Amino acid sequence: QETLLSSQNPLLIIRGAHSPVTSSPAFNAPLTEPPLVELIGAVAGLQLVLMAPISLPLFVITVAAIFFVVWDHCMAKYEHRIKELLSPGRTLLDSHWFWLKWVIWSSLILGVVFWLIFDTAKLGQQQLVSFGGLIMFVILMFLFSKHPTKVRWRPVFGGIGLQFLLGLIILRTGPGFRAFQWLGKQIHTFLEHTGAGVSFVFGENYTDHSLAFKYLPMLVFFTAVTYMLYYLGLMQWIIRKIGWLMLVTVGSSPVESVVAAGSIFVGYTESPLLVRQCIRHATKSELHAIMTTGFATMAGNILGPYISFGISPTHLLTALIMSAPTSLALAKLFCSDYPTSTPVIDSRNLLEAASQGAFTSIFLVTNIAVNMIAFLALVSFVNAALSWFGNMFDYPQLSFEMICSYIFMPVSFMMGVDWQDCFMVAKLIGYKTFFTEFIAYEHLSKLVYLRKEAGPKFVDGVQQYMSVRSETIATYALCGFGRANALGLAIKTLSILSSTPVDINCHHILENAFASGLPQNTTDVVSCCQSLLNSTVVTGPGEVIPGGNHSLDSLKTCCELLKPSTLNCTWIPDQL
């Protein structure tokens, strides 16, 4: 039984396919049960796919779609019967759960010990160092926990256990690794179609400026596809399923589970919008978990440039999925204590959704581009200043990268990186922490390229590249938005979402004032407009969510009246 299927659960407020944008109670209705016609059509589609053996991707997608559609259909129709059949077993478990849980935990601990002895130890000491590093990080988080005596250990062990299980299936089993390897190749092939649009706009020589005209346009293409999936309702459905899995296995709250699932697909500023109606009532522990999962994971729609850099798509996808449950585990360990909607996409049809997604990506692309220019220039200046300062002490090689190498070297070693590669991985972690993960992955791609060229590993005593194992660990370590300059934007987003809703009288004041043409410089109107503007969420051009359930017309009029410096009035779309 999906315990999230309740009227007050955040997972059910996610909008269904083709549903109108409205604030009525119907907007919060669960996704509808698939009709029998769809099941028959899916079976017919499977038969067609079986007659075309070369279409493996279509076959996999069809089989997965049929399985989940049939699952939803059976759960919707026979949920009560299944619950009645399982109720005797559940009663028996509840009566013996006190002793049974100790048996389960003891078995799991013994299983991990035997796994380390008979499997991991045979691979070398570095794997044991990684395990020791995991224990060290857990202990440190517990020691610095806000409420050590109130830590709920089920989310902690559940999140780490789920990460271990996912890693075991994906990386240590042949079918799991081949499946993700195949999925990574499909994504890489899919992203190559970006070249058709880029070459038409910028010409055939666009690869001469690969970052601006090859890698960043992939974000435009992928974001447009993401919006199309939102319009069709597929993205909401996937987030709902992953959220349910985390709720059952990790034991996190529905709000935390939805945000963690959404963080796999969207950024740290968009994922809280999935639980916008619940942020106001969230506990400090839940707010901490929301921020942690946002920083620990990386949006799936920005993987395109990293894959094009030459980073393994298999490891990128694995890191993206495995980071979500672990971030919940550590969040509940560090800060523990004893209702949701998706980003509104006001699209009339599928093509408009694609256009809106491409338009929204402008903010993301320009943000990455200007940050690359600013931060790389800043790094160059800092290195020049440090070199000048170090030259005074006969140490001109002093640089930002060297300082980061010494600071993060112990962290790199405890992650299992080979000792001779620790300084290089530490430098990448420094780039990611103090600047952006984009710069870090770009530097990692250069190291990967040098290794594949099989050139000399040391030139004038300077190491040129690192081992495959160290590259893989670095790929996982850099996967996330955990950087200093992301804190401000995340705090601002959560502050707006958790603000007190505008009083209902403001609805009447604004509507009556604007509709009747009354003087708009009264104290009440200005006060209500200020409250409306302060509670409005803006994620980009055309992506504006008015606060306090006000209309877009009222927001636009208030914006024109007060002309705030924090909101571009041209970004407000027209009321549908």
C-alpha positions as CSV (number, residue, x, y, z in Angstrom):
1,Q,0.0,0.0,0.0
2,E,1.3,3.4,-0.9
3,T,1.1,5.2,2.4
4,L,1.3,8.5,0.6
5,L,-2.2,8.1,-0.9
6,S,-4.0,10.4,1.5
7,S,-5.9,13.6,1.0
8,Q,-3.4,15.7,3.0
9,N,-0.3,14.2,1.3
10,P,2.0,16.5,-0.7
11,L,2.6,13.9,-3.4
12,L,-1.0,14.2,-4.5
13,I,-1.0,17.9,-5.1
14,I,1.3,17.4,-8.0
15,R,-0.5,18.4,-11.1
16,G,-1.8,15.8,-13.5
17,A,-1.4,15.9,-17.2
18,H,-3.4,18.6,-19.1
19,S,-4.9,19.9,-15.9
20,P,-5.8,23.6,-16.0
21,V,-3.9,26.1,-13.9
22,T,-6.2,26.9,-11.1
23,S,-6.3,27.3,-7.3
24,S,-9.6,25.3,-6.9
25,P,-9.7,22.1,-4.8
26,A,-9.7,20.1,-8.0
27,F,-6.2,21.3,-8.7
28,N,-5.0,19.2,-5.7
29,A,-6.7,16.0,-6.8
30,P,-4.6,12.9,-7.3
31,L,-3.6,11.6,-10.7
32,T,-6.5,9.8,-12.2
33,E,-6.7,6.1,-12.6
34,P,-5.6,4.9,-16.1
35,P,-8.5,3.6,-18.2
36,L,-8.6,0.1,-19.5
37,V,-8.2,1.5,-23.1
38,E,-4.7,2.7,-22.2
39,L,-3.8,-0.8,-20.9
40,I,-5.0,-2.4,-24.1
41,G,-3.2,0.2,-26.2
42,A,0.0,-0.4,-24.2
43,V,-0.2,-4.2,-24.8
44,A,-0.8,-3.6,-28.5
45,G,2.2,-1.3,-28.5
46,L,4.3,-4.0,-26.9
47,Q,3.4,-6.4,-29.6
48,L,4.5,-4.0,-32.2
49,V,7.8,-3.4,-30.5
50,L,8.4,-7.2,-30.2
51,M,8.2,-7.3,-34.0
52,A,11.0,-4.7,-34.3
53,P,14.0,-6.2,-32.4
54,I,16.2,-3.2,-33.3
55,S,14.1,-0.8,-31.2
56,L,15.5,-1.7,-27.8
57,P,15.0,1.7,-26.2
58,L,11.3,1.7,-27.2
59,F,11.0,-1.8,-26.0
60,V,12.4,-1.0,-22.5
61,I,10.3,2.2,-22.2
62,T,7.1,0.3,-23.2
63,V,7.7,-2.6,-20.8
64,A,8.4,-0.1,-17.9
65,A,5.3,1.9,-18.8
66,I,3.1,-1.2,-18.9
67,F,4.4,-2.4,-15.6
68,F,3.7,0.9,-13.8
69,V,0.4,1.5,-15.5
70,V,-0.8,-2.0,-14.5
71,W,0.5,-1.5,-11.0
72,D,-1.4,1.8,-10.6
73,H,-4.5,0.3,-12.0
74,C,-4.4,-2.7,-9.6
75,M,-3.6,-0.5,-6.6
76,A,-6.5,1.8,-7.4
77,K,-9.0,-1.0,-7.9
78,Y,-7.9,-3.6,-5.4
79,E,-6.2,-1.6,-2.7
80,H,-8.7,-2.3,0.0
81,R,-8.7,-6.1,-0.8
82,I,-4.9,-6.2,-0.7
83,K,-5.0,-4.3,2.6
84,E,-7.4,-6.9,4.1
85,L,-5.3,-9.8,2.9
86,L,-2.2,-8.4,4.4
87,S,-3.8,-7.1,7.7
88,P,-3.2,-10.4,9.6
89,G,0.4,-10.4,8.7
90,R,0.8,-6.8,9.7
91,T,-0.9,-7.4,13.0
92,L,1.5,-10.3,13.7
93,L,4.5,-8.1,12.8
94,D,3.3,-5.3,15.0
95,S,3.0,-7.7,18.0
96,H,6.5,-9.0,17.6
97,W,8.2,-6.0,16.1
98,F,10.2,-5.1,19.2
99,W,12.2,-8.3,19.0
100,L,12.0,-8.6,15.2
101,K,13.7,-5.3,14.5
102,W,16.7,-6.3,16.6
103,V,17.0,-9.5,14.6
104,I,16.8,-7.5,11.3
105,W,19.4,-4.9,12.4
106,S,21.7,-7.7,13.7
107,S,21.4,-9.6,10.4
108,L,22.1,-6.4,8.4
109,I,25.2,-5.6,10.5
110,L,26.5,-9.1,10.2
111,G,25.9,-9.0,6.4
112,V,27.9,-5.8,6.1
113,V,30.7,-7.3,8.1
114,F,30.9,-10.5,6.1
115,W,30.7,-8.4,2.9
116,L,33.7,-6.4,4.0
117,I,35.7,-9.5,4.9
118,F,34.9,-11.8,2.0
119,D,34.4,-9.3,-0.8
120,T,35.6,-5.7,-0.3
121,A,38.8,-6.6,1.5
122,K,39.9,-8.7,-1.5
123,L,39.7,-5.6,-3.8
124,G,42.4,-3.7,-1.8
125,Q,42.8,-1.4,1.2
126,Q,41.4,1.7,-0.5
127,Q,37.9,0.3,-0.4
128,L,38.2,-0.2,3.4
129,V,39.4,3.4,3.6
130,S,36.2,4.5,1.9
131,F,34.2,2.6,4.4
132,G,36.1,4.1,7.3
133,G,35.5,7.5,5.8
134,L,31.8,6.9,5.7
135,I,31.9,6.0,9.4
136,M,34.0,9.0,10.1
137,F,31.5,11.4,8.4
138,V,28.6,9.8,10.3
139,I,30.4,10.2,13.6
140,L,31.3,13.8,12.9
141,M,27.7,14.6,11.9
142,F,26.4,13.0,15.1
143,L,28.9,14.9,17.3
144,F,27.9,18.2,15.7
145,S,24.2,17.4,15.6
146,K,21.9,20.0,17.0
147,H,20.0,17.4,19.1
148,P,22.1,14.2,19.5
149,T,19.7,12.7,21.9
150,K,16.8,13.1,19.5
151,V,18.3,11.5,16.4
152,R,16.0,9.1,14.7
153,W,18.3,6.3,13.4
154,R,15.9,4.8,11.0
155,P,16.2,7.6,8.4
156,V,20.0,7.6,8.9
157,F,20.5,3.9,8.3
158,G,17.6,3.7,5.8
159,G,19.2,6.4,3.6
160,I,22.7,5.0,3.8
161,G,21.3,1.5,3.3
162,L,19.3,2.5,0.2
163,Q,22.5,4.2,-1.2
164,F,24.4,1.0,-0.6
165,L,21.8,-1.1,-2.3
166,L,21.6,1.2,-5.3
167,G,25.4,1.2,-5.6
168,L,25.5,-2.6,-5.2
169,I,23.0,-3.1,-8.0
170,I,24.4,-0.5,-10.3
171,L,28.1,-0.9,-9.9
172,R,28.7,-4.4,-8.7
173,T,26.2,-6.4,-10.8
174,G,26.6,-7.0,-14.5
175,P,23.0,-6.3,-15.5
176,G,22.7,-3.2,-13.3
177,F,25.9,-1.7,-14.7
178,R,25.0,-2.5,-18.3
179,A,21.6,-1.0,-17.8
180,F,22.9,2.3,-16.5
181,Q,25.7,2.2,-19.1
182,W,23.0,1.8,-21.8
183,L,20.9,4.5,-20.3
184,G,23.9,6.9,-20.3
185,K,24.6,6.2,-23.9
186,Q,20.9,6.9,-24.8
187,I,21.1,10.2,-23.0
188,H,24.3,11.1,-24.8
189,T,22.8,10.2,-28.2
190,F,19.7,12.2,-27.3
191,L,21.7,15.3,-26.4
192,E,23.6,15.1,-29.7
193,H,20.5,16.3,-31.5
194,T,21.2,19.8,-30.0
195,G,23.7,20.2,-32.8
196,A,20.9,20.5,-35.4
197,G,19.5,23.7,-33.8
198,V,22.9,25.1,-32.8
199,S,24.4,24.7,-36.3
200,F,21.4,26.4,-37.9
201,V,21.7,29.4,-35.6
202,F,25.4,29.8,-35.2
203,G,26.7,28.0,-38.3
204,E,28.8,24.9,-38.9
205,N,31.9,26.3,-37.1
206,Y,30.1,26.6,-33.7
207,T,32.5,24.1,-32.2
208,D,35.2,26.7,-32.3
209,H,33.5,28.1,-29.2
210,S,32.4,24.8,-27.7
211,L,31.4,26.1,-24.2
212,A,29.1,28.9,-25.4
213,F,27.7,27.3,-28.6
214,K,27.9,23.6,-27.9
215,Y,27.6,22.8,-24.2
216,L,25.3,25.5,-22.9
217,P,22.7,25.1,-25.7
218,M,22.2,21.5,-24.4
219,L,20.6,23.1,-21.3
220,V,18.1,24.9,-23.6
221,F,17.2,21.6,-25.3
222,F,17.0,19.6,-22.2
223,T,15.0,22.2,-20.3
224,A,12.5,22.4,-23.1
225,V,12.1,18.6,-23.0
226,T,11.6,18.7,-19.2
227,Y,8.8,21.2,-19.6
228,M,7.1,19.0,-22.2
229,L,7.3,16.1,-19.7
230,Y,5.7,18.3,-17.0
231,Y,2.9,19.2,-19.4
232,L,2.3,15.5,-20.2
233,G,2.3,14.7,-16.4
234,L,5.1,12.2,-16.7
235,M,7.5,14.2,-14.5
236,Q,5.0,14.5,-11.7
237,W,4.3,10.8,-11.9
238,I,8.0,9.9,-11.7
239,I,8.6,12.2,-8.7
240,R,5.6,10.7,-7.0
241,K,6.9,7.2,-7.3
242,I,10.5,8.0,-6.2
243,G,9.0,10.0,-3.3
244,W,7.0,7.1,-2.2
245,L,10.0,4.8,-2.4
246,M,12.0,7.1,-0.1
247,L,9.1,7.5,2.3
248,V,8.9,3.7,2.7
249,T,12.6,2.9,2.8
250,V,14.2,5.9,4.4
251,G,11.2,6.8,6.7
252,S,11.4,10.5,6.0
253,S,8.3,12.8,6.0
254,P,6.3,13.2,2.8
255,V,7.6,16.8,2.4
256,E,11.2,15.7,2.6
257,S,10.6,12.7,0.3
258,V,9.0,14.8,-2.4
259,V,11.8,17.4,-2.4
260,A,14.5,14.7,-2.4
261,A,12.8,13.0,-5.3
262,G,12.4,16.3,-7.2
263,S,16.0,17.3,-6.6
264,I,17.0,14.5,-8.9
265,F,15.3,16.3,-11.8
266,V,15.2,20.1,-10.9
267,G,17.5,22.5,-9.1
268,Y,17.7,23.5,-5.5
269,T,15.5,26.6,-6.1
270,E,12.8,24.7,-8.0
271,S,12.5,21.6,-5.8
272,P,11.0,23.5,-2.8
273,L,8.2,24.7,-5.1
274,L,7.0,21.1,-5.1
275,V,6.0,21.5,-1.5
276,R,5.2,25.2,-1.6
277,Q,2.0,24.9,0.4
278,C,3.7,23.0,3.1
279,I,6.9,25.1,3.6
280,R,5.0,27.5,5.9
281,H,4.3,24.6,8.3
282,A,7.5,22.7,8.0
283,T,9.7,22.1,11.0
284,K,13.3,23.3,11.2
285,S,14.4,19.7,10.6
286,E,12.3,19.5,7.4
287,L,13.7,22.9,6.2
288,H,17.2,21.6,6.9
289,A,16.5,18.4,5.0
290,I,15.0,20.4,2.0
291,M,18.2,22.6,1.8
292,T,20.5,19.6,2.3
293,T,18.9,17.5,-0.5
294,G,19.0,20.5,-2.8
295,F,22.7,21.1,-2.3
296,A,23.7,17.4,-2.2
297,T,22.1,16.5,-5.6
298,M,22.3,18.0,-9.0
299,A,19.4,18.7,-11.4
300,G,19.2,16.2,-14.2
301,N,18.6,18.8,-16.8
302,I,22.1,20.2,-16.5
303,L,23.9,16.8,-17.0
304,G,24.2,17.4,-20.8
305,P,27.3,19.7,-20.7
306,Y,29.1,17.4,-18.2
307,I,28.5,14.4,-20.4
308,S,29.8,16.3,-23.4
309,F,32.9,17.2,-21.4
310,G,33.8,13.5,-21.4
311,I,32.6,12.7,-17.9
312,S,31.1,9.2,-17.6
313,P,27.3,9.4,-18.0
314,T,27.0,6.1,-16.1
315,H,28.6,7.5,-13.0
316,L,26.9,10.9,-13.3
317,L,23.5,9.2,-13.4
318,T,24.4,6.9,-10.5
319,A,25.7,9.8,-8.4
320,L,22.5,11.7,-9.2
321,I,20.3,9.0,-7.9
322,M,22.4,7.8,-5.0
323,S,22.9,11.2,-3.5
324,A,19.2,11.8,-2.8
325,P,18.7,9.1,0.0
326,T,22.0,9.8,1.6
327,S,21.4,13.5,1.8
328,L,18.2,12.8,3.7
329,A,20.1,10.4,6.0
330,L,22.7,13.0,6.9
331,A,20.2,15.8,7.2
332,K,18.2,13.9,9.7
333,L,21.4,13.0,11.6
334,F,22.6,16.6,11.8
335,C,19.2,18.2,12.6
336,S,16.5,16.0,13.9
337,D,13.3,16.6,15.8
338,Y,10.2,14.9,17.0
339,P,0.4,19.4,2.1
340,T,2.4,20.4,-2.4
341,S,2.4,21.7,-5.9
342,T,4.8,21.6,-8.8
343,P,6.3,24.7,-10.5
344,V,3.4,26.2,-12.4
345,I,3.7,25.8,-16.1
346,D,0.9,27.7,-17.7
347,S,1.0,26.0,-21.1
348,R,-1.9,25.6,-23.5
349,N,-0.3,22.8,-25.5
350,L,2.8,20.7,-25.9
351,L,4.6,23.1,-28.3
352,E,4.0,26.0,-26.0
353,A,5.4,24.0,-23.1
354,A,8.6,23.3,-25.1
355,S,8.8,27.0,-26.0
356,Q,8.3,28.1,-22.4
357,G,11.0,25.6,-21.2
358,A,13.5,27.0,-23.8
359,F,12.7,30.5,-22.7
360,T,13.1,29.7,-19.0
361,S,16.5,28.2,-19.7
362,I,17.8,31.6,-20.7
363,F,18.3,32.5,-17.0
364,L,20.1,29.3,-16.4
365,V,22.4,29.6,-19.4
366,T,23.3,33.2,-18.8
367,N,23.8,32.6,-15.1
368,I,26.3,29.8,-15.9
369,A,28.1,31.9,-18.6
370,V,28.5,35.0,-16.5
371,N,29.6,33.0,-13.5
372,M,32.2,31.2,-15.6
373,I,33.6,34.6,-16.8
374,A,33.5,36.2,-13.4
375,F,34.9,33.3,-11.3
376,L,37.6,32.2,-13.8
377,A,38.7,35.9,-13.9
378,L,38.6,36.0,-10.2
379,V,40.7,32.8,-9.9
380,S,43.2,34.3,-12.2
381,F,43.5,37.4,-10.2
382,V,43.7,35.5,-6.9
383,N,46.4,33.3,-8.2
384,A,48.4,36.3,-9.5
385,A,48.1,38.0,-6.1
386,L,49.0,34.8,-4.2
387,S,52.0,34.2,-6.5
388,W,53.2,37.8,-5.9
389,F,52.8,37.3,-2.2
390,G,54.5,33.9,-2.3
391,N,57.4,35.3,-4.3
392,M,58.2,37.5,-1.3
393,F,59.1,34.3,0.5
394,D,60.7,32.5,-2.5
395,Y,57.5,30.5,-3.1
396,P,56.0,31.9,-6.3
397,Q,53.9,28.7,-7.0
398,L,51.5,29.6,-4.2
399,S,48.0,29.6,-5.7
400,F,44.3,29.1,-4.8
401,E,44.5,25.5,-6.1
402,M,47.4,24.7,-3.9
403,I,45.6,26.1,-0.8
404,C,42.5,24.0,-1.6
405,S,44.6,21.0,-2.1
406,Y,46.0,21.2,1.4
407,I,42.6,22.0,3.0
408,F,40.5,19.2,1.3
409,M,43.3,16.6,1.0
410,P,42.2,14.7,4.2
411,V,38.6,14.7,2.9
412,S,39.8,13.3,-0.4
413,F,41.8,10.6,1.2
414,M,38.9,9.5,3.5
415,M,36.7,9.2,0.4
416,G,39.1,6.5,-0.9
417,V,41.1,8.5,-3.4
418,D,44.6,7.2,-4.0
419,W,47.1,9.1,-1.9
420,Q,49.0,10.5,-4.9
421,D,45.8,11.8,-6.4
422,C,44.4,13.4,-3.3
423,F,45.8,16.8,-4.0
424,M,44.3,16.9,-7.5
425,V,40.8,15.8,-6.2
426,A,41.1,18.2,-3.3
427,K,41.7,21.0,-5.9
428,L,38.5,20.0,-7.7
429,I,36.5,20.0,-4.5
430,G,37.8,23.5,-3.8
431,Y,36.7,24.7,-7.2
432,K,33.2,23.2,-6.6
433,T,32.9,24.6,-3.0
434,F,34.0,28.1,-3.6
435,F,33.0,28.6,-7.2
436,T,30.8,26.3,-9.2
437,E,30.6,22.6,-10.0
438,F,30.7,23.6,-13.7
439,I,34.3,24.8,-13.4
440,A,35.2,21.7,-11.4
441,Y,33.8,19.3,-14.0
442,E,35.5,21.3,-16.8
443,H,38.9,20.8,-15.0
444,L,38.1,17.1,-14.4
445,S,37.4,16.6,-18.1
446,K,40.9,17.9,-18.9
447,L,42.4,15.3,-16.5
448,V,40.3,12.6,-18.2
449,Y,41.4,13.7,-21.6
450,L,45.1,13.6,-20.6
451,R,44.7,10.1,-19.2
452,K,43.1,8.8,-22.3
453,E,45.9,10.3,-24.4
454,A,48.3,8.0,-22.4
455,G,51.0,10.7,-22.1
456,P,53.6,10.9,-19.4
457,K,52.0,11.0,-15.9
458,F,54.6,13.5,-14.6
459,V,56.1,16.5,-16.4
460,D,58.8,18.4,-14.6
461,G,57.6,16.8,-11.4
462,V,54.0,17.9,-11.8
463,Q,51.3,15.2,-12.0
464,Q,49.3,15.5,-15.2
465,Y,46.4,13.1,-14.6
466,M,45.1,10.6,-12.0
467,S,43.7,7.0,-11.9
468,V,40.3,5.9,-13.2
469,R,39.3,5.1,-9.6
470,S,40.1,8.7,-8.5
471,E,38.3,10.1,-11.5
472,T,35.2,8.1,-10.5
473,I,35.3,9.2,-6.9
474,A,35.7,12.8,-8.0
475,T,32.7,12.5,-10.3
476,Y,30.6,11.5,-7.3
477,A,32.1,14.1,-5.0
478,L,31.4,17.0,-7.4
479,C,27.8,16.0,-8.1
480,G,25.8,18.6,-6.2
481,F,25.0,22.3,-5.8
482,G,26.8,22.5,-2.4
483,R,28.7,25.7,-2.9
484,A,29.0,29.0,-1.0
485,N,27.3,31.2,-3.6
486,A,24.2,29.0,-3.7
487,L,23.3,29.6,0.0
488,G,21.9,33.1,-0.6
489,L,19.5,32.1,-3.3
490,A,18.3,29.0,-1.5
491,I,17.6,31.0,1.7
492,K,15.8,33.7,-0.2
493,T,13.6,31.1,-1.9
494,L,12.6,29.3,1.3
495,S,12.1,32.6,3.1
496,I,9.6,33.7,0.5
497,L,7.8,30.4,0.5
498,S,7.6,30.3,4.3
499,S,6.3,33.9,4.7
500,T,2.9,34.5,6.2
501,P,0.1,34.5,3.6
502,V,-1.4,37.9,2.7
503,D,-4.6,38.7,4.6
504,I,-7.8,38.0,2.7
505,N,-8.8,41.6,2.9
506,C,-6.0,42.5,0.5
507,H,-7.8,40.5,-2.2
508,H,-10.8,42.8,-1.9
509,I,-8.7,45.9,-1.6
510,L,-6.6,45.2,-4.7
511,E,-9.4,43.9,-6.9
512,N,-11.8,46.7,-6.0
513,A,-9.1,49.4,-6.3
514,F,-7.9,48.2,-9.7
515,A,-11.3,47.3,-11.1
516,S,-13.1,50.5,-10.1
517,G,-10.2,52.9,-11.0
518,L,-10.0,54.3,-7.4
519,P,-6.9,56.3,-6.5
520,Q,-4.1,53.8,-6.2
521,N,-1.8,55.7,-3.8
522,T,-3.7,54.9,-0.7
523,T,-1.9,53.4,2.3
524,D,-3.9,50.1,2.2
525,V,-3.3,49.5,-1.5
526,V,0.5,50.2,-1.2
527,S,0.7,48.0,1.9
528,C,-1.1,45.1,0.2
529,C,1.0,45.5,-3.0
530,Q,4.2,45.4,-0.9
531,S,3.0,42.2,0.8
532,L,2.1,40.7,-2.6
533,L,5.5,41.5,-4.1
534,N,7.4,40.2,-1.0
535,S,5.6,36.9,-1.1
536,T,5.9,36.4,-4.9
537,V,8.3,33.6,-6.2
538,V,10.2,34.4,-9.4
539,T,12.4,31.7,-11.0
540,G,12.8,33.3,-14.4
541,P,11.1,35.1,-17.3
542,G,7.5,33.8,-17.5
543,E,8.0,31.8,-14.3
544,V,6.3,34.0,-11.7
545,I,4.1,32.7,-8.9
546,P,2.1,35.4,-7.1
547,G,2.0,35.2,-3.4
548,G,-1.1,34.9,-1.3
549,N,-3.1,33.3,-4.1
550,H,-3.4,36.7,-5.9
551,S,-4.0,36.9,-9.6
552,L,-1.3,37.7,-12.1
553,D,-3.3,40.9,-13.1
554,S,-3.1,42.2,-9.5
555,L,0.6,41.4,-9.4
556,K,1.3,43.1,-12.7
557,T,-0.6,46.3,-11.6
558,C,1.2,46.4,-8.3
559,C,4.5,45.9,-10.1
560,E,3.7,48.9,-12.4
561,L,2.5,51.0,-9.4
562,L,5.5,50.4,-7.1
563,K,8.2,49.6,-9.7
564,P,10.2,47.3,-7.4
565,S,13.9,46.8,-8.0
566,T,13.8,43.1,-7.2
567,L,11.3,42.1,-9.8
568,N,11.3,42.7,-13.6
569,C,7.7,43.5,-14.4
570,T,8.1,42.3,-18.0
571,W,8.7,38.7,-16.6
572,I,5.1,38.5,-15.4
573,P,3.0,36.6,-17.9
574,D,-0.5,37.5,-19.0
575,Q,-3.4,36.1,-17.1
576,L,-4.9,33.1,-18.8
